[in-house]
Amino acid sequence: MKRSLEHIEYQEDTETLARFAKALGHPTRIAILKHLENQSCCFTGDLVDVFPLAQSTVSQHLKELKTAGLIQGELKPPKIKYCINQENWRLAKSLFANFFD
């Protein structure tokens, strides 16, 4: 059975919203996003200085946010520079606004 374009878009939006919500399901990830929103970019070590967490813990949270598409990383050997993925950040805001409206 064929699915309508509206159904496919609804399903994609719902799956995307769920992916973003899952990534935001930990207080540290929310704090990291708030910090990155006020910075143009930063390195993992910068976040370790801000949050009282081990570098491996910060790295794991960054990985989850990157997998969800909320942040992006750019390799600057030997470090990775992270910043908000602006396109997906706008999408997340829109999807959450529609969900709560």
Backbone torsions as a table, in degrees:
resi	resn	phi	psi	omega
1	MET	NA	134.9	180.0
2	LYS	-77.1	142.1	174.4
3	ARG	-99.5	143.8	179.9
4	SER	-72.7	158.2	177.9
5	LEU	-59.2	-39.8	179.5
6	GLU	-62.4	-40.5	179.3
7	HIS	-65.0	-42.4	179.7
8	ILE	-63.9	-44.4	178.9
9	GLU	-63.5	-40.9	178.4
10	TYR	-60.7	-46.3	-178.2
11	GLN	-64.1	-43.6	179.3
12	GLU	-63.0	-44.7	179.2
13	ASP	-62.4	-41.7	-179.4
14	THR	-65.1	-43.1	178.6
15	GLU	-66.1	-39.1	178.3
16	THR	-65.4	-45.4	178.4
17	LEU	-59.7	-43.5	179.3
18	ALA	-63.2	-39.6	178.3
19	ARG	-63.4	-43.7	177.7
20	PHE	-64.9	-44.2	-178.6
21	ALA	-61.8	-40.7	178.7
22	LYS	-61.9	-43.7	179.6
23	ALA	-63.8	-31.0	-179.5
24	LEU	-87.2	4.7	-175.6
25	GLY	-77.9	9.0	177.4
26	HIS	-130.8	132.0	-177.0
27	PRO	-57.3	-34.2	179.6
28	THR	-65.2	-38.2	179.7
29	ARG	-66.7	-37.3	176.5
30	ILE	-63.8	-43.7	179.1
31	ALA	-63.1	-40.6	178.2
32	ILE	-61.8	-44.9	179.0
33	LEU	-63.1	-41.3	177.5
34	LYS	-61.5	-40.7	179.0
35	HIS	-65.4	-46.6	-179.1
36	LEU	-66.2	-30.6	179.6
37	GLU	-64.0	-27.8	-179.6
38	ASN	-94.8	0.7	178.8
39	GLN	-120.6	154.4	173.3
40	SER	-72.6	-43.5	177.6
41	CYS	-164.7	165.6	172.7
42	CYS	-158.3	167.7	-179.6
43	PHE	-100.6	160.8	179.3
44	THR	-53.0	-44.5	-179.8
45	GLY	-58.9	-34.5	177.0
46	ASP	-63.0	-40.4	-179.5
47	LEU	-70.3	-34.2	177.1
48	VAL	-64.0	-33.2	176.9
49	ASP	-70.7	-29.2	-177.1
50	VAL	-84.7	-41.0	-175.5
51	PHE	-107.2	139.7	-178.6
52	PRO	-79.7	60.4	-176.4
53	LEU	-132.0	155.4	175.7
54	ALA	-67.1	152.5	-180.0
55	GLN	-59.0	-37.5	179.5
56	SER	-64.0	-35.5	178.2
57	THR	-68.9	-45.1	177.2
58	VAL	-60.6	-43.6	180.0
59	SER	-60.8	-39.7	179.1
60	GLN	-64.9	-42.0	177.9
61	HIS	-65.6	-40.0	177.1
62	LEU	-62.6	-39.8	178.8
63	LYS	-61.1	-43.7	179.6
64	GLU	-63.3	-42.8	179.7
65	LEU	-67.1	-36.9	179.2
66	LYS	-70.0	-42.7	178.0
67	THR	-58.9	-38.3	178.8
68	ALA	-73.7	-15.5	179.2
69	GLY	89.8	8.7	-178.5
70	LEU	-82.0	-23.8	175.4
71	ILE	-130.0	166.4	175.4
72	GLN	-134.8	151.2	-179.5
73	GLY	-120.8	143.7	178.5
74	GLU	-124.9	124.2	-178.2
75	LEU	-70.3	121.2	174.7
76	LYS	-127.3	78.9	-171.0
77	PRO	-43.4	134.9	2.0
78	PRO	-92.4	17.4	-175.2
79	LYS	-114.4	170.3	172.8
80	ILE	-119.8	129.1	178.5
81	LYS	-95.5	128.0	-178.7
82	TYR	-111.3	145.8	172.8
83	CYS	-152.8	167.3	178.1
84	ILE	-64.6	137.5	170.9
85	ASN	-82.2	98.7	-170.5
86	GLN	-59.4	-39.0	-179.7
87	GLU	-63.1	-48.4	-180.0
88	ASN	-72.6	-28.2	176.6
89	TRP	-63.9	-44.0	176.7
90	ARG	-64.3	-42.1	178.4
91	LEU	-61.2	-44.5	179.3
92	ALA	-60.4	-45.7	178.9
93	LYS	-59.4	-43.3	-179.5
94	SER	-65.9	-46.2	-179.5
95	LEU	-64.6	-41.3	178.2
96	PHE	-67.1	-39.8	179.0
97	ALA	-62.0	-44.4	178.2
98	ASN	-65.2	-37.2	-179.9
99	PHE	-65.4	-42.1	-177.2
100	PHE	-87.0	-5.6	-179.4
101	ASP	-80.5	NA	NA
